[in-house]
Amino acid sequence: TLFPYTTLFRSVVHDLDTYMESRRLTADTVQSLSYQLALAVDHMHSHSILHRGLKPGNVLITPGGRLVVAGFATACHFMDMKEHCSDYADDFFCCTALCVRPPELLLGQREYGPSVDMWALGCLAATMALGRWVFYAAVSDRALEATTNSAEVGMTMAIFHRLGTPVEPHPLTSLPGFPALKQQPWARGW
């Protein structure tokens, strides 16, 4: 295995979810935790490690406000920052939590790289700043419920609703899952 050892953190009291539930985060706290998370992701990527599982449950906070990244079960080594590697997809396709999964994976792309962790980092920082999920997929449409990937479609729609629907020649428009979502009323383009 990639990580043949386990590290225990006795002083870790909260994951990001429980930390945010127990208090309203100040701007300084959001800035500090976001910076610490960015440093952790940079450290992993500089050592050719993709975490692929960044989510609130894997971001731990000590009583002193120190951030610790955990949950390396889905982590893997990547070869080159310039390449998107498809061999990762066979082992852990879409191993990222739905709440932080990037739109390219939601739309059917099977190759990915460090951008998976970067999207998750951005989602987590925005969630801390807002005090709630930046993208929230409410699956209430009966037509949506009937689809096999309703959770993924719902999350993609939530992202497009918040950021706008991409238009040609944006790379997302060429992905397999995009045609069904491009005619949304909130389309304003990326």
Disulfide bonds with the S-S distance in Angstrom:
none
